[in-house]
C-alpha cells in the first residue's frame, strides 16, 4: 500500500514537471517562463521526492529526499525572483500583452 501511495505522488510530480516543460516552450517571455519553471520545480520535483521518501521511509535515501525537498523549497523561489529582477534591470521587455509591471511602478 505504501508503494502505491509513493507511486501516486511520483506520477503527480511527473505530470507537473511535464506541464512545466510545456510552459517553458509555449509561454511568451522570460518572466512567464520563470513562473512555469518555478512551479514545475516546487510542485513537480518536490512531489517526486516526497514519493521517493514515502517508498524508502526513514532510510538514507528517504532522508536525502526530504533534505532535497527542503533545499528546493527554500532556493527555487528566491532564485527565480533574483533572475526576474536581474532581467528587468538589464532591460528585458515584458510580453506586449502583459498587464502589470510592478518593478516599473515601484521605480526599481
C-alpha positions as a Markdown table, in Angstrom:
| # | Residue | x | y | z |
|---|---|---|---|---|
| 1 | Unk | 0.0 | 0.0 | 0.0 |
| 2 | Unk | 2.8 | 2.4 | 0.8 |
| 3 | Unk | 4.4 | 1.8 | -2.6 |
| 4 | Unk | 1.2 | 2.6 | -4.3 |
| 5 | Unk | 0.9 | 5.9 | -2.5 |
| 6 | Unk | 4.5 | 6.7 | -3.3 |
| 7 | Unk | 4.0 | 5.9 | -7.0 |
| 8 | Unk | 0.9 | 8.2 | -7.0 |
| 9 | Unk | 3.0 | 11.1 | -5.7 |
| 10 | Unk | 5.7 | 10.4 | -8.2 |
| 11 | Unk | 3.1 | 10.3 | -11.0 |
| 12 | Unk | 1.7 | 13.6 | -9.9 |
| 13 | Unk | 5.2 | 15.1 | -9.8 |
| 14 | Unk | 5.9 | 13.8 | -13.3 |
| 15 | Unk | 2.7 | 15.5 | -14.5 |
| 16 | Unk | 3.6 | 18.8 | -13.0 |
| 17 | Unk | 7.1 | 18.5 | -14.5 |
| 18 | Unk | 5.7 | 17.8 | -17.9 |
| 19 | Unk | 3.3 | 20.7 | -17.7 |
| 20 | Unk | 6.2 | 23.0 | -16.6 |
| 21 | Unk | 8.3 | 21.9 | -19.5 |
| 22 | Unk | 5.4 | 22.7 | -21.8 |
| 23 | Unk | 5.3 | 26.1 | -20.2 |
| 24 | Unk | 8.9 | 26.7 | -20.9 |
| 25 | Unk | 8.4 | 26.0 | -24.6 |
| 26 | Unk | 5.0 | 27.7 | -25.0 |
| 27 | Unk | 5.0 | 30.8 | -22.8 |
| 28 | Unk | 5.9 | 34.1 | -24.5 |
| 29 | Unk | 8.5 | 35.8 | -22.4 |
| 30 | Unk | 11.2 | 35.3 | -19.8 |
| 31 | Unk | 9.0 | 36.2 | -16.8 |
| 32 | Unk | 6.2 | 33.8 | -17.7 |
| 33 | Unk | 8.8 | 31.1 | -18.3 |
| 34 | Unk | 10.4 | 31.7 | -14.9 |
| 35 | Unk | 6.9 | 31.3 | -13.3 |
| 36 | Unk | 6.4 | 28.0 | -15.1 |
| 37 | Unk | 9.8 | 26.6 | -14.2 |
| 38 | Unk | 9.4 | 27.6 | -10.5 |
| 39 | Unk | 6.1 | 25.9 | -10.3 |
| 40 | Unk | 7.5 | 22.9 | -12.1 |
| 41 | Unk | 10.3 | 22.6 | -9.5 |
| 42 | Unk | 8.4 | 23.3 | -6.4 |
| 43 | Unk | 5.3 | 21.2 | -7.2 |
| 44 | Unk | 6.7 | 18.6 | -9.5 |
| 45 | Unk | 10.1 | 17.8 | -8.3 |
| 46 | Unk | 9.2 | 18.1 | -4.6 |
| 47 | Unk | 6.3 | 15.7 | -5.2 |
| 48 | Unk | 8.6 | 13.2 | -6.9 |
| 49 | Unk | 11.0 | 13.5 | -3.9 |
| 50 | Unk | 8.1 | 13.1 | -1.4 |
| 51 | Unk | 7.0 | 9.9 | -3.3 |
| 52 | Unk | 10.6 | 8.6 | -3.0 |
| 53 | Unk | 10.5 | 9.4 | 0.7 |
| 54 | Unk | 7.3 | 7.5 | 1.2 |
| 55 | Unk | 8.6 | 4.5 | -0.6 |
| 56 | Unk | 12.0 | 4.4 | 1.2 |
| 57 | Unk | 10.9 | 5.7 | 4.6 |
| 58 | Unk | 13.5 | 6.9 | 7.1 |
| 59 | Unk | 16.4 | 5.2 | 5.4 |
| 60 | Unk | 19.3 | 7.1 | 3.9 |
| 61 | Unk | 17.6 | 7.6 | 0.6 |
| 62 | Unk | 14.4 | 8.9 | 2.2 |
| 63 | Unk | 16.2 | 11.4 | 4.5 |
| 64 | Unk | 18.2 | 12.6 | 1.4 |
| 65 | Unk | 14.9 | 13.1 | -0.5 |
| 66 | Unk | 13.5 | 15.2 | 2.4 |
| 67 | Unk | 16.6 | 17.3 | 2.6 |
| 68 | Unk | 16.5 | 17.9 | -1.1 |
| 69 | Unk | 12.8 | 18.9 | -0.8 |
| 70 | Unk | 13.7 | 21.5 | 1.8 |
| 71 | Unk | 16.6 | 22.8 | -0.2 |
| 72 | Unk | 14.4 | 23.2 | -3.3 |
| 73 | Unk | 11.5 | 24.8 | -1.5 |
| 74 | Unk | 13.9 | 27.4 | 0.0 |
| 75 | Unk | 16.0 | 28.2 | -3.0 |
| 76 | Unk | 13.8 | 27.9 | -6.1 |
| 77 | Unk | 11.5 | 30.9 | -5.5 |
| 78 | Unk | 14.4 | 33.0 | -4.3 |
| 79 | Unk | 16.5 | 32.2 | -7.4 |
| 80 | Unk | 13.5 | 32.8 | -9.7 |
| 81 | Unk | 12.9 | 36.2 | -8.1 |
| 82 | Unk | 16.6 | 37.1 | -8.5 |
| 83 | Unk | 16.6 | 36.1 | -12.2 |
| 84 | Unk | 13.4 | 38.1 | -12.9 |
| 85 | Unk | 14.7 | 41.2 | -11.1 |
| 86 | Unk | 18.1 | 40.9 | -13.0 |
| 87 | Unk | 16.3 | 40.5 | -16.3 |
| 88 | Unk | 14.1 | 43.5 | -15.6 |
| 89 | Unk | 17.1 | 45.7 | -14.5 |
| 90 | Unk | 19.0 | 44.7 | -17.7 |
| 91 | Unk | 16.1 | 45.8 | -19.9 |
| 92 | Unk | 14.4 | 42.6 | -20.9 |
| 93 | Unk | 11.0 | 43.7 | -22.1 |
| 94 | Unk | 7.7 | 42.2 | -20.9 |
| 95 | Unk | 5.4 | 40.5 | -23.3 |
| 96 | Unk | 3.4 | 43.1 | -25.2 |
| 97 | Unk | 0.1 | 41.9 | -23.7 |
| 98 | Unk | 1.3 | 42.0 | -20.1 |
| 99 | Unk | -1.0 | 43.9 | -17.8 |
| 100 | Unk | 1.1 | 44.9 | -14.8 |
| 101 | Unk | 4.8 | 45.8 | -14.2 |
| 102 | Unk | 5.3 | 46.2 | -10.5 |
| 103 | Unk | 9.0 | 46.8 | -10.8 |
| 104 | Unk | 8.5 | 49.8 | -13.1 |
| 105 | Unk | 5.7 | 51.1 | -10.9 |
| 106 | Unk | 8.0 | 51.0 | -7.8 |
| 107 | Unk | 10.8 | 52.7 | -9.7 |
| 108 | Unk | 13.3 | 49.9 | -9.0 |
